Amino acid sequence: MSVSWSETTPIYRQLRDRIVAMILDGELKEGDAVPSVRQVAVDYQINPLTVSKAYQELADEALLDKRRGLGLFVGAGAREKLLELERDRFLKEEWPALRARLLRLGLDLNILLAENHQ
């Protein structure tokens, strides 16, 4: 996880989104322990309550499992749940604007996908 935080989004939300990305990218796999609240707070110089809030949101979404005395772990099926949620969010929130911009610019998606831009 990088340490640069956007000023427009709450830090707990950015931290949550970074953990989601790590799960989707396979950096954190089902059953893996996530770093402790204290460790993340120290590493990124943020308030432990901020870290707790991000972790709690993930636990509430059944993406992290709390194991008393052991910590938090990536939950069973977390990646699959996230893929479904993120795909749905993309199709509802991002794709319509992206599609409209492609049409406005006269860009053909098939040509864009076939080209090798560098």
Jmol script that loads the backbone (N, CA, C; Angstrom):
load data "model"
ATOM      1  N   MET A   1       0.852  -1.186   0.000  1.00  0.00           N
ATOM      2  CA  MET A   1       0.000   0.000   0.000  1.00  0.00           C
ATOM      3  C   MET A   1       0.889   1.239   0.000  1.00  0.00           C
ATOM      4  N   SER A   2       0.546   2.206  -0.800  1.00  0.00           N
ATOM      5  CA  SER A   2       1.318   3.436  -0.817  1.00  0.00           C
ATOM      6  C   SER A   2       0.814   4.365   0.276  1.00  0.00           C
ATOM      7  N   VAL A   3       1.568   5.414   0.537  1.00  0.00           N
ATOM      8  CA  VAL A   3       1.263   6.272   1.668  1.00  0.00           C
ATOM      9  C   VAL A   3       0.631   7.601   1.255  1.00  0.00           C
ATOM     10  N   SER A   4       0.415   7.838  -0.009  1.00  0.00           N
ATOM     11  CA  SER A   4      -0.179   9.119  -0.406  1.00  0.00           C
ATOM     12  C   SER A   4      -1.702   9.013  -0.312  1.00  0.00           C
ATOM     13  N   TRP A   5      -2.286   9.968   0.398  1.00  0.00           N
ATOM     14  CA  TRP A   5      -3.729   9.980   0.617  1.00  0.00           C
ATOM     15  C   TRP A   5      -4.354  11.140  -0.134  1.00  0.00           C
ATOM     16  N   SER A   6      -5.495  10.896  -0.735  1.00  0.00           N
ATOM     17  CA  SER A   6      -6.250  11.945  -1.408  1.00  0.00           C
ATOM     18  C   SER A   6      -6.947  12.801  -0.357  1.00  0.00           C
ATOM     19  N   GLU A   7      -7.024  14.070  -0.622  1.00  0.00           N
ATOM     20  CA  GLU A   7      -7.693  14.974   0.317  1.00  0.00           C
ATOM     21  C   GLU A   7      -9.203  15.003   0.126  1.00  0.00           C
ATOM     22  N   THR A   8      -9.691  14.386  -0.940  1.00  0.00           N
ATOM     23  CA  THR A   8     -11.120  14.466  -1.252  1.00  0.00           C
ATOM     24  C   THR A   8     -11.942  13.299  -0.710  1.00  0.00           C
ATOM     25  N   THR A   9     -11.267  12.232  -0.269  1.00  0.00           N
ATOM     26  CA  THR A   9     -11.955  11.045   0.226  1.00  0.00           C
ATOM     27  C   THR A   9     -11.436  10.722   1.624  1.00  0.00           C
ATOM     28  N   PRO A  10     -12.324  10.348   2.551  1.00  0.00           N
ATOM     29  CA  PRO A  10     -11.851  10.009   3.899  1.00  0.00           C
ATOM     30  C   PRO A  10     -10.777   8.912   3.855  1.00  0.00           C
ATOM     31  N   ILE A  11      -9.797   9.021   4.729  1.00  0.00           N
ATOM     32  CA  ILE A  11      -8.682   8.077   4.743  1.00  0.00           C
ATOM     33  C   ILE A  11      -9.164   6.652   4.996  1.00  0.00           C
ATOM     34  N   TYR A  12     -10.143   6.472   5.893  1.00  0.00           N
ATOM     35  CA  TYR A  12     -10.614   5.112   6.167  1.00  0.00           C
ATOM     36  C   TYR A  12     -11.167   4.470   4.895  1.00  0.00           C
ATOM     37  N   ARG A  13     -11.813   5.286   4.066  1.00  0.00           N
ATOM     38  CA  ARG A  13     -12.391   4.781   2.818  1.00  0.00           C
ATOM     39  C   ARG A  13     -11.280   4.414   1.823  1.00  0.00           C
ATOM     40  N   GLN A  14     -10.241   5.253   1.762  1.00  0.00           N
ATOM     41  CA  GLN A  14      -9.113   4.967   0.880  1.00  0.00           C
ATOM     42  C   GLN A  14      -8.390   3.698   1.322  1.00  0.00           C
ATOM     43  N   LEU A  15      -8.234   3.539   2.637  1.00  0.00           N
ATOM     44  CA  LEU A  15      -7.596   2.338   3.167  1.00  0.00           C
ATOM     45  C   LEU A  15      -8.435   1.107   2.829  1.00  0.00           C
ATOM     46  N   ARG A  16      -9.741   1.204   3.014  1.00  0.00           N
ATOM     47  CA  ARG A  16     -10.645   0.116   2.675  1.00  0.00           C
ATOM     48  C   ARG A  16     -10.511  -0.254   1.200  1.00  0.00           C
ATOM     49  N   ASP A  17     -10.488   0.763   0.336  1.00  0.00           N
ATOM     50  CA  ASP A  17     -10.383   0.528  -1.100  1.00  0.00           C
ATOM     51  C   ASP A  17      -9.046  -0.117  -1.476  1.00  0.00           C
ATOM     52  N   ARG A  18      -7.986   0.241  -0.754  1.00  0.00           N
ATOM     53  CA  ARG A  18      -6.673  -0.357  -1.021  1.00  0.00           C
ATOM     54  C   ARG A  18      -6.656  -1.823  -0.632  1.00  0.00           C
ATOM     55  N   ILE A  19      -7.305  -2.156   0.462  1.00  0.00           N
ATOM     56  CA  ILE A  19      -7.373  -3.557   0.880  1.00  0.00           C
ATOM     57  C   ILE A  19      -8.214  -4.345  -0.123  1.00  0.00           C
ATOM     58  N   VAL A  20      -9.305  -3.759  -0.572  1.00  0.00           N
ATOM     59  CA  VAL A  20     -10.136  -4.386  -1.604  1.00  0.00           C
ATOM     60  C   VAL A  20      -9.291  -4.659  -2.847  1.00  0.00           C
ATOM     61  N   ALA A  21      -8.493  -3.687  -3.272  1.00  0.00           N
ATOM     62  CA  ALA A  21      -7.632  -3.862  -4.451  1.00  0.00           C
ATOM     63  C   ALA A  21      -6.619  -4.986  -4.217  1.00  0.00           C
ATOM     64  N   MET A  22      -6.075  -5.073  -3.016  1.00  0.00           N
ATOM     65  CA  MET A  22      -5.108  -6.130  -2.703  1.00  0.00           C
ATOM     66  C   MET A  22      -5.762  -7.511  -2.784  1.00  0.00           C
ATOM     67  N   ILE A  23      -7.015  -7.601  -2.360  1.00  0.00           N
ATOM     68  CA  ILE A  23      -7.737  -8.873  -2.455  1.00  0.00           C
ATOM     69  C   ILE A  23      -8.024  -9.200  -3.919  1.00  0.00           C
ATOM     70  N   LEU A  24      -8.498  -8.218  -4.673  1.00  0.00           N
ATOM     71  CA  LEU A  24      -8.805  -8.445  -6.090  1.00  0.00           C
ATOM     72  C   LEU A  24      -7.559  -8.798  -6.892  1.00  0.00           C
ATOM     73  N   ASP A  25      -6.423  -8.170  -6.540  1.00  0.00           N
ATOM     74  CA  ASP A  25      -5.170  -8.417  -7.253  1.00  0.00           C
ATOM     75  C   ASP A  25      -4.475  -9.699  -6.801  1.00  0.00           C
ATOM     76  N   GLY A  26      -5.016 -10.349  -5.769  1.00  0.00           N
ATOM     77  CA  GLY A  26      -4.428 -11.589  -5.293  1.00  0.00           C
ATOM     78  C   GLY A  26      -3.271 -11.406  -4.323  1.00  0.00           C
ATOM     79  N   GLU A  27      -2.998 -10.166  -3.911  1.00  0.00           N
ATOM     80  CA  GLU A  27      -1.944  -9.926  -2.927  1.00  0.00           C
ATOM     81  C   GLU A  27      -2.359 -10.458  -1.563  1.00  0.00           C
ATOM     82  N   LEU A  28      -3.642 -10.362  -1.266  1.00  0.00           N
ATOM     83  CA  LEU A  28      -4.215 -10.955  -0.058  1.00  0.00           C
ATOM     84  C   LEU A  28      -5.178 -12.034  -0.520  1.00  0.00           C
ATOM     85  N   LYS A  29      -4.951 -13.246  -0.061  1.00  0.00           N
ATOM     86  CA  LYS A  29      -5.782 -14.379  -0.471  1.00  0.00           C
ATOM     87  C   LYS A  29      -6.665 -14.839   0.681  1.00  0.00           C
ATOM     88  N   GLU A  30      -7.673 -15.605   0.347  1.00  0.00           N
ATOM     89  CA  GLU A  30      -8.586 -16.166   1.341  1.00  0.00           C
ATOM     90  C   GLU A  30      -7.788 -16.837   2.466  1.00  0.00           C
ATOM     91  N   GLY A  31      -8.095 -16.453   3.696  1.00  0.00           N
ATOM     92  CA  GLY A  31      -7.411 -17.024   4.853  1.00  0.00           C
ATOM     93  C   GLY A  31      -6.173 -16.272   5.297  1.00  0.00           C
ATOM     94  N   ASP A  32      -5.681 -15.350   4.464  1.00  0.00           N
ATOM     95  CA  ASP A  32      -4.504 -14.556   4.848  1.00  0.00           C
ATOM     96  C   ASP A  32      -4.864 -13.584   5.960  1.00  0.00           C
ATOM     97  N   ALA A  33      -3.925 -13.388   6.875  1.00  0.00           N
ATOM     98  CA  ALA A  33      -4.109 -12.382   7.923  1.00  0.00           C
ATOM     99  C   ALA A  33      -3.863 -11.001   7.326  1.00  0.00           C
ATOM    100  N   VAL A  34      -4.650 -10.037   7.754  1.00  0.00           N
ATOM    101  CA  VAL A  34      -4.381  -8.649   7.362  1.00  0.00           C
ATOM    102  C   VAL A  34      -3.531  -8.032   8.470  1.00  0.00           C
ATOM    103  N   PRO A  35      -2.723  -7.034   8.133  1.00  0.00           N
ATOM    104  CA  PRO A  35      -1.882  -6.410   9.162  1.00  0.00           C
ATOM    105  C   PRO A  35      -2.745  -5.873  10.310  1.00  0.00           C
ATOM    106  N   SER A  36      -2.176  -5.877  11.498  1.00  0.00           N
ATOM    107  CA  SER A  36      -2.915  -5.410  12.671  1.00  0.00           C
ATOM    108  C   SER A  36      -3.230  -3.928  12.560  1.00  0.00           C
ATOM    109  N   VAL A  37      -4.265  -3.521  13.273  1.00  0.00           N
ATOM    110  CA  VAL A  37      -4.652  -2.108  13.315  1.00  0.00           C
ATOM    111  C   VAL A  37      -3.461  -1.269  13.754  1.00  0.00           C
ATOM    112  N   ARG A  38      -2.812  -1.699  14.803  1.00  0.00           N
ATOM    113  CA  ARG A  38      -1.678  -0.956  15.351  1.00  0.00           C
ATOM    114  C   ARG A  38      -0.556  -0.823  14.316  1.00  0.00           C
ATOM    115  N   GLN A  39      -0.254  -1.930  13.616  1.00  0.00           N
ATOM    116  CA  GLN A  39       0.829  -1.906  12.634  1.00  0.00           C
ATOM    117  C   GLN A  39       0.521  -0.959  11.478  1.00  0.00           C
ATOM    118  N   VAL A  40      -0.693  -1.014  10.967  1.00  0.00           N
ATOM    119  CA  VAL A  40      -1.073  -0.128   9.856  1.00  0.00           C
ATOM    120  C   VAL A  40      -1.031   1.332  10.304  1.00  0.00           C
ATOM    121  N   ALA A  41      -1.529   1.588  11.511  1.00  0.00           N
ATOM    122  CA  ALA A  41      -1.525   2.954  12.045  1.00  0.00           C
ATOM    123  C   ALA A  41      -0.101   3.496  12.151  1.00  0.00           C
ATOM    124  N   VAL A  42       0.812   2.680  12.633  1.00  0.00           N
ATOM    125  CA  VAL A  42       2.210   3.101  12.769  1.00  0.00           C
ATOM    126  C   VAL A  42       2.850   3.269  11.396  1.00  0.00           C
ATOM    127  N   ASP A  43       2.682   2.276  10.528  1.00  0.00           N
ATOM    128  CA  ASP A  43       3.314   2.309   9.202  1.00  0.00           C
ATOM    129  C   ASP A  43       2.896   3.530   8.387  1.00  0.00           C
ATOM    130  N   TYR A  44       1.630   3.903   8.473  1.00  0.00           N
ATOM    131  CA  TYR A  44       1.122   4.979   7.630  1.00  0.00           C
ATOM    132  C   TYR A  44       0.811   6.257   8.403  1.00  0.00           C
ATOM    133  N   GLN A  45       1.206   6.268   9.680  1.00  0.00           N
ATOM    134  CA  GLN A  45       1.051   7.439  10.535  1.00  0.00           C
ATOM    135  C   GLN A  45      -0.378   7.982  10.495  1.00  0.00           C
ATOM    136  N   ILE A  46      -1.313   7.070  10.740  1.00  0.00           N
ATOM    137  CA  ILE A  46      -2.720   7.452  10.813  1.00  0.00           C
ATOM    138  C   ILE A  46      -3.297   6.963  12.141  1.00  0.00           C
ATOM    139  N   ASN A  47      -4.415   7.503  12.501  1.00  0.00           N
ATOM    140  CA  ASN A  47      -5.062   7.167  13.757  1.00  0.00           C
ATOM    141  C   ASN A  47      -5.557   5.718  13.728  1.00  0.00           C
ATOM    142  N   PRO A  48      -5.305   4.949  14.796  1.00  0.00           N
ATOM    143  CA  PRO A  48      -5.803   3.570  14.838  1.00  0.00           C
ATOM    144  C   PRO A  48      -7.321   3.465  14.663  1.00  0.00           C
ATOM    145  N   LEU A  49      -8.060   4.487  15.098  1.00  0.00           N
ATOM    146  CA  LEU A  49      -9.516   4.462  14.901  1.00  0.00           C
ATOM    147  C   LEU A  49      -9.874   4.504  13.417  1.00  0.00           C
ATOM    148  N   THR A  50      -9.056   5.180  12.634  1.00  0.00           N
ATOM    149  CA  THR A  50      -9.267   5.239  11.185  1.00  0.00           C
ATOM    150  C   THR A  50      -9.099   3.849  10.580  1.00  0.00           C
ATOM    151  N   VAL A  51      -8.051   3.161  11.007  1.00  0.00           N
ATOM    152  CA  VAL A  51      -7.803   1.802  10.517  1.00  0.00           C
ATOM    153  C   VAL A  51      -8.940   0.885  10.960  1.00  0.00           C
ATOM    154  N   SER A  52      -9.338   1.000  12.225  1.00  0.00           N
ATOM    155  CA  SER A  52     -10.429   0.172  12.751  1.00  0.00           C
ATOM    156  C   SER A  52     -11.715   0.375  11.964  1.00  0.00           C
ATOM    157  N   LYS A  53     -11.987   1.616  11.594  1.00  0.00           N
ATOM    158  CA  LYS A  53     -13.206   1.906  10.836  1.00  0.00           C
ATOM    159  C   LYS A  53     -13.167   1.229   9.464  1.00  0.00           C
ATOM    160  N   ALA A  54     -12.015   1.274   8.804  1.00  0.00           N
ATOM    161  CA  ALA A  54     -11.877   0.618   7.495  1.00  0.00           C
ATOM    162  C   ALA A  54     -12.050  -0.892   7.644  1.00  0.00           C
ATOM    163  N   TYR A  55     -11.394  -1.467   8.653  1.00  0.00           N
ATOM    164  CA  TYR A  55     -11.484  -2.905   8.878  1.00  0.00           C
ATOM    165  C   TYR A  55     -12.908  -3.314   9.253  1.00  0.00           C
ATOM    166  N   GLN A  56     -13.561  -2.506  10.070  1.00  0.00           N
ATOM    167  CA  GLN A  56     -14.927  -2.829  10.481  1.00  0.00           C
ATOM    168  C   GLN A  56     -15.866  -2.841   9.281  1.00  0.00           C
ATOM    169  N   GLU A  57     -15.682  -1.898   8.377  1.00  0.00           N
ATOM    170  CA  GLU A  57     -16.519  -1.862   7.182  1.00  0.00           C
ATOM    171  C   GLU A  57     -16.336  -3.132   6.356  1.00  0.00           C
ATOM    172  N   LEU A  58     -15.088  -3.584   6.232  1.00  0.00           N
ATOM    173  CA  LEU A  58     -14.814  -4.812   5.488  1.00  0.00           C
ATOM    174  C   LEU A  58     -15.387  -6.037   6.204  1.00  0.00           C
ATOM    175  N   ALA A  59     -15.319  -6.024   7.515  1.00  0.00           N
ATOM    176  CA  ALA A  59     -15.894  -7.132   8.293  1.00  0.00           C
ATOM    177  C   ALA A  59     -17.418  -7.136   8.162  1.00  0.00           C
ATOM    178  N   ASP A  60     -18.021  -5.945   8.189  1.00  0.00           N
ATOM    179  CA  ASP A  60     -19.477  -5.839   8.039  1.00  0.00           C
ATOM    180  C   ASP A  60     -19.939  -6.351   6.683  1.00  0.00           C
ATOM    181  N   GLU A  61     -19.077  -6.238   5.692  1.00  0.00           N
ATOM    182  CA  GLU A  61     -19.397  -6.719   4.348  1.00  0.00           C
ATOM    183  C   GLU A  61     -19.040  -8.196   4.174  1.00  0.00           C
ATOM    184  N   ALA A  62     -18.629  -8.840   5.266  1.00  0.00           N
ATOM    185  CA  ALA A  62     -18.246 -10.260   5.278  1.00  0.00           C
ATOM    186  C   ALA A  62     -17.041 -10.542   4.375  1.00  0.00           C
ATOM    187  N   LEU A  63     -16.153  -9.554   4.248  1.00  0.00           N
ATOM    188  CA  LEU A  63     -14.934  -9.737   3.474  1.00  0.00           C
ATOM    189  C   LEU A  63     -13.758 -10.100   4.371  1.00  0.00           C
ATOM    190  N   LEU A  64     -13.829  -9.665   5.628  1.00  0.00           N
ATOM    191  CA  LEU A  64     -12.832 -10.030   6.626  1.00  0.00           C
ATOM    192  C   LEU A  64     -13.518 -10.773   7.754  1.00  0.00           C
ATOM    193  N   ASP A  65     -12.822 -11.768   8.290  1.00  0.00           N
ATOM    194  CA  ASP A  65     -13.317 -12.534   9.432  1.00  0.00           C
ATOM    195  C   ASP A  65     -12.500 -12.180  10.658  1.00  0.00           C
ATOM    196  N   LYS A  66     -13.190 -11.918  11.768  1.00  0.00           N
ATOM    197  CA  LYS A  66     -12.511 -11.657  13.035  1.00  0.00           C
ATOM    198  C   LYS A  66     -12.329 -12.983  13.755  1.00  0.00           C
ATOM    199  N   ARG A  67     -11.106 -13.234  14.185  1.00  0.00           N
ATOM    200  CA  ARG A  67     -10.826 -14.430  14.978  1.00  0.00           C
ATOM    201  C   ARG A  67     -10.280 -13.953  16.315  1.00  0.00           C
ATOM    202  N   ARG A  68     -11.087 -14.142  17.319  1.00  0.00           N
ATOM    203  CA  ARG A  68     -10.757 -13.634  18.644  1.00  0.00           C
ATOM    204  C   ARG A  68      -9.355 -14.084  19.071  1.00  0.00           C
ATOM    205  N   GLY A  69      -8.557 -13.104  19.447  1.00  0.00           N
ATOM    206  CA  GLY A  69      -7.207 -13.373  19.904  1.00  0.00           C
ATOM    207  C   GLY A  69      -6.201 -13.590  18.795  1.00  0.00           C
ATOM    208  N   LEU A  70      -6.663 -13.678  17.563  1.00  0.00           N
ATOM    209  CA  LEU A  70      -5.763 -13.935  16.433  1.00  0.00           C
ATOM    210  C   LEU A  70      -5.695 -12.772  15.446  1.00  0.00           C
ATOM    211  N   GLY A  71      -6.780 -12.034  15.302  1.00  0.00           N
ATOM    212  CA  GLY A  71      -6.799 -10.906  14.380  1.00  0.00           C
ATOM    213  C   GLY A  71      -7.850 -11.045  13.301  1.00  0.00           C
ATOM    214  N   LEU A  72      -7.600 -10.362  12.204  1.00  0.00           N
ATOM    215  CA  LEU A  72      -8.522 -10.357  11.066  1.00  0.00           C
ATOM    216  C   LEU A  72      -7.911 -11.102   9.893  1.00  0.00           C
ATOM    217  N   PHE A  73      -8.764 -11.825   9.197  1.00  0.00           N
ATOM    218  CA  PHE A  73      -8.318 -12.628   8.071  1.00  0.00           C
ATOM    219  C   PHE A  73      -9.257 -12.418   6.891  1.00  0.00           C
ATOM    220  N   VAL A  74      -8.719 -12.574   5.683  1.00  0.00           N
ATOM    221  CA  VAL A  74      -9.547 -12.469   4.484  1.00  0.00           C
ATOM    222  C   VAL A  74     -10.559 -13.609   4.522  1.00  0.00           C
ATOM    223  N   GLY A  75     -11.821 -13.267   4.393  1.00  0.00           N
ATOM    224  CA  GLY A  75     -12.905 -14.235   4.522  1.00  0.00           C
ATOM    225  C   GLY A  75     -13.040 -15.165   3.332  1.00  0.00           C
ATOM    226  N   ALA A  76     -13.729 -16.247   3.563  1.00  0.00           N
ATOM    227  CA  ALA A  76     -14.006 -17.226   2.511  1.00  0.00           C
ATOM    228  C   ALA A  76     -14.845 -16.577   1.417  1.00  0.00           C
ATOM    229  N   GLY A  77     -14.410 -16.729   0.183  1.00  0.00           N
ATOM    230  CA  GLY A  77     -15.154 -16.192  -0.952  1.00  0.00           C
ATOM    231  C   GLY A  77     -15.074 -14.685  -1.098  1.00  0.00           C
ATOM    232  N   ALA A  78     -14.163 -14.033  -0.381  1.00  0.00           N
ATOM    233  CA  ALA A  78     -14.072 -12.565  -0.424  1.00  0.00           C
ATOM    234  C   ALA A  78     -13.790 -12.051  -1.835  1.00  0.00           C
ATOM    235  N   ARG A  79     -12.854 -12.678  -2.520  1.00  0.00           N
ATOM    236  CA  ARG A  79     -12.498 -12.210  -3.868  1.00  0.00           C
ATOM    237  C   ARG A  79     -13.685 -12.319  -4.818  1.00  0.00           C
ATOM    238  N   GLU A  80     -14.406 -13.421  -4.751  1.00  0.00           N
ATOM    239  CA  GLU A  80     -15.560 -13.611  -5.629  1.00  0.00           C
ATOM    240  C   GLU A  80     -16.651 -12.583  -5.325  1.00  0.00           C
ATOM    241  N   LYS A  81     -16.898 -12.328  -4.034  1.00  0.00           N
ATOM    242  CA  LYS A  81     -17.882 -11.313  -3.647  1.00  0.00           C
ATOM    243  C   LYS A  81     -17.474  -9.943  -4.189  1.00  0.00           C
ATOM    244  N   LEU A  82     -16.184  -9.628  -4.017  1.00  0.00           N
ATOM    245  CA  LEU A  82     -15.696  -8.335  -4.484  1.00  0.00           C
ATOM    246  C   LEU A  82     -15.782  -8.198  -5.992  1.00  0.00           C
ATOM    247  N   LEU A  83     -15.434  -9.257  -6.712  1.00  0.00           N
ATOM    248  CA  LEU A  83     -15.536  -9.202  -8.173  1.00  0.00           C
ATOM    249  C   LEU A  83     -16.957  -8.892  -8.603  1.00  0.00           C
ATOM    250  N   GLU A  84     -17.905  -9.551  -7.975  1.00  0.00           N
ATOM    251  CA  GLU A  84     -19.314  -9.318  -8.317  1.00  0.00           C
ATOM    252  C   GLU A  84     -19.721  -7.881  -7.993  1.00  0.00           C
ATOM    253  N   LEU A  85     -19.361  -7.419  -6.797  1.00  0.00           N
ATOM    254  CA  LEU A  85     -19.708  -6.052  -6.390  1.00  0.00           C
ATOM    255  C   LEU A  85     -19.036  -4.998  -7.259  1.00  0.00           C
ATOM    256  N   GLU A  86     -17.751  -5.189  -7.531  1.00  0.00           N
ATOM    257  CA  GLU A  86     -17.006  -4.210  -8.319  1.00  0.00           C
ATOM    258  C   GLU A  86     -17.466  -4.194  -9.775  1.00  0.00           C
ATOM    259  N   ARG A  87     -17.774  -5.354 -10.332  1.00  0.00           N
ATOM    260  CA  ARG A  87     -18.286  -5.399 -11.705  1.00  0.00           C
ATOM    261  C   ARG A  87     -19.624  -4.685 -11.797  1.00  0.00           C
ATOM    262  N   ASP A  88     -20.494  -4.948 -10.827  1.00  0.00           N
ATOM    263  CA  ASP A  88     -21.809  -4.314 -10.797  1.00  0.00           C
ATOM    264  C   ASP A  88     -21.663  -2.789 -10.673  1.00  0.00           C
ATOM    265  N   ARG A  89     -20.779  -2.351  -9.755  1.00  0.00           N
ATOM    266  CA  ARG A  89     -20.554  -0.923  -9.553  1.00  0.00           C
ATOM    267  C   ARG A  89     -20.016  -0.280 -10.832  1.00  0.00           C
ATOM    268  N   PHE A  90     -19.056  -0.948 -11.492  1.00  0.00           N
ATOM    269  CA  PHE A  90     -18.493  -0.427 -12.730  1.00  0.00           C
ATOM    270  C   PHE A  90     -19.577  -0.266 -13.794  1.00  0.00           C
ATOM    271  N   LEU A  91     -20.394  -1.296 -13.964  1.00  0.00           N
ATOM    272  CA  LEU A  91     -21.422  -1.244 -15.003  1.00  0.00           C
ATOM    273  C   LEU A  91     -22.487  -0.193 -14.729  1.00  0.00           C
ATOM    274  N   LYS A  92     -22.788   0.046 -13.458  1.00  0.00           N
ATOM    275  CA  LYS A  92     -23.815   1.023 -13.110  1.00  0.00           C
ATOM    276  C   LYS A  92     -23.279   2.451 -13.008  1.00  0.00           C
ATOM    277  N   GLU A  93     -22.070   2.606 -12.483  1.00  0.00           N
ATOM    278  CA  GLU A  93     -21.563   3.945 -12.191  1.00  0.00           C
ATOM    279  C   GLU A  93     -20.532   4.468 -13.184  1.00  0.00           C
ATOM    280  N   GLU A  94     -19.614   3.625 -13.621  1.00  0.00           N
ATOM    281  CA  GLU A  94     -18.514   4.103 -14.457  1.00  0.00           C
ATOM    282  C   GLU A  94     -18.744   3.910 -15.946  1.00  0.00           C
ATOM    283  N   TRP A  95     -19.284   2.745 -16.327  1.00  0.00           N
ATOM    284  CA  TRP A  95     -19.431   2.439 -17.740  1.00  0.00           C
ATOM    285  C   TRP A  95     -20.310   3.434 -18.499  1.00  0.00           C
ATOM    286  N   PRO A  96     -21.460   3.848 -17.973  1.00  0.00           N
ATOM    287  CA  PRO A  96     -22.284   4.785 -18.750  1.00  0.00           C
ATOM    288  C   PRO A  96     -21.527   6.071 -19.126  1.00  0.00           C
ATOM    289  N   ALA A  97     -20.778   6.629 -18.208  1.00  0.00           N
ATOM    290  CA  ALA A  97     -20.018   7.856 -18.499  1.00  0.00           C
ATOM    291  C   ALA A  97     -18.883   7.563 -19.481  1.00  0.00           C
ATOM    292  N   LEU A  98     -18.214   6.439 -19.305  1.00  0.00           N
ATOM    293  CA  LEU A  98     -17.127   6.067 -20.210  1.00  0.00           C
ATOM    294  C   LEU A  98     -17.650   5.820 -21.619  1.00  0.00           C
ATOM    295  N   ARG A  99     -18.768   5.112 -21.714  1.00  0.00           N
ATOM    296  CA  ARG A  99     -19.383   4.844 -23.022  1.00  0.00           C
ATOM    297  C   ARG A  99     -19.794   6.141 -23.710  1.00  0.00           C
ATOM    298  N   ALA A 100     -20.397   7.032 -22.937  1.00  0.00           N
ATOM    299  CA  ALA A 100     -20.815   8.320 -23.502  1.00  0.00           C
ATOM    300  C   ALA A 100     -19.613   9.101 -24.006  1.00  0.00           C
ATOM    301  N   ARG A 101     -18.514   9.079 -23.283  1.00  0.00           N
ATOM    302  CA  ARG A 101     -17.307   9.811 -23.709  1.00  0.00           C
ATOM    303  C   ARG A 101     -16.721   9.191 -24.971  1.00  0.00           C
ATOM    304  N   LEU A 102     -16.694   7.866 -25.048  1.00  0.00           N
ATOM    305  CA  LEU A 102     -16.207   7.199 -26.251  1.00  0.00           C
ATOM    306  C   LEU A 102     -17.041   7.603 -27.463  1.00  0.00           C
ATOM    307  N   LEU A 103     -18.363   7.622 -27.294  1.00  0.00           N
ATOM    308  CA  LEU A 103     -19.241   8.011 -28.393  1.00  0.00           C
ATOM    309  C   LEU A 103     -19.017   9.464 -28.801  1.00  0.00           C
ATOM    310  N   ARG A 104     -18.900  10.355 -27.806  1.00  0.00           N
ATOM    311  CA  ARG A 104     -18.654  11.780 -28.098  1.00  0.00           C
ATOM    312  C   ARG A 104     -17.369  11.987 -28.876  1.00  0.00           C
ATOM    313  N   LEU A 105     -16.349  11.190 -28.543  1.00  0.00           N
ATOM    314  CA  LEU A 105     -15.046  11.342 -29.194  1.00  0.00           C
ATOM    315  C   LEU A 105     -14.961  10.548 -30.496  1.00  0.00           C
ATOM    316  N   GLY A 106     -16.014   9.800 -30.815  1.00  0.00           N
ATOM    317  CA  GLY A 106     -16.023   9.024 -32.049  1.00  0.00           C
ATOM    318  C   GLY A 106     -15.049   7.849 -32.018  1.00  0.00           C
ATOM    319  N   LEU A 107     -14.799   7.321 -30.826  1.00  0.00           N
ATOM    320  CA  LEU A 107     -13.878   6.199 -30.693  1.00  0.00           C
ATOM    321  C   LEU A 107     -14.650   4.887 -30.721  1.00  0.00           C
ATOM    322  N   ASP A 108     -14.094   3.930 -31.446  1.00  0.00           N
ATOM    323  CA  ASP A 108     -14.695   2.602 -31.550  1.00  0.00           C
ATOM    324  C   ASP A 108     -14.001   1.691 -30.543  1.00  0.00           C
ATOM    325  N   LEU A 109     -14.756   1.131 -29.625  1.00  0.00           N
ATOM    326  CA  LEU A 109     -14.197   0.288 -28.571  1.00  0.00           C
ATOM    327  C   LEU A 109     -13.450  -0.914 -29.139  1.00  0.00           C
ATOM    328  N   ASN A 110     -13.974  -1.512 -30.184  1.00  0.00           N
ATOM    329  CA  ASN A 110     -13.314  -2.680 -30.786  1.00  0.00           C
ATOM    330  C   ASN A 110     -11.943  -2.326 -31.339  1.00  0.00           C
ATOM    331  N   ILE A 111     -11.837  -1.160 -31.968  1.00  0.00           N
ATOM    332  CA  ILE A 111     -10.542  -0.716 -32.496  1.00  0.00           C
ATOM    333  C   ILE A 111      -9.588  -0.424 -31.343  1.00  0.00           C
ATOM    334  N   LEU A 112     -10.089   0.231 -30.305  1.00  0.00           N
ATOM    335  CA  LEU A 112      -9.249   0.536 -29.145  1.00  0.00           C
ATOM    336  C   LEU A 112      -8.714  -0.739 -28.509  1.00  0.00           C
ATOM    337  N   LEU A 113      -9.562  -1.746 -28.396  1.00  0.00           N
ATOM    338  CA  LEU A 113      -9.130  -2.993 -27.788  1.00  0.00           C
ATOM    339  C   LEU A 113      -8.128  -3.736 -28.664  1.00  0.00           C
ATOM    340  N   ALA A 114      -8.249  -3.596 -29.983  1.00  0.00           N
ATOM    341  CA  ALA A 114      -7.355  -4.301 -30.902  1.00  0.00           C
ATOM    342  C   ALA A 114      -5.996  -3.611 -31.025  1.00  0.00           C
ATOM    343  N   GLU A 115      -5.970  -2.304 -30.794  1.00  0.00           N
ATOM    344  CA  GLU A 115      -4.710  -1.556 -30.943  1.00  0.00           C
ATOM    345  C   GLU A 115      -3.806  -1.791 -29.750  1.00  0.00           C
ATOM    346  N   ASN A 116      -2.521  -1.702 -30.029  1.00  0.00           N
ATOM    347  CA  ASN A 116      -1.520  -1.837 -28.977  1.00  0.00           C
ATOM    348  C   ASN A 116      -0.915  -0.451 -28.728  1.00  0.00           C
ATOM    349  N   HIS A 117      -1.539   0.318 -27.809  1.00  0.00           N
ATOM    350  CA  HIS A 117      -1.047   1.656 -27.506  1.00  0.00           C
ATOM    351  C   HIS A 117       0.124   1.577 -26.539  1.00  0.00           C
ATOM    352  N   GLN A 118       1.112   2.426 -26.796  1.00  0.00           N
ATOM    353  CA  GLN A 118       2.267   2.462 -25.899  1.00  0.00           C
ATOM    354  C   GLN A 118       2.594   3.865 -25.513  1.00  0.00           C
TER     355      GLN A 118
END
end "model"
wireframe off; spacefill off
backbone 0.3
color backbone group
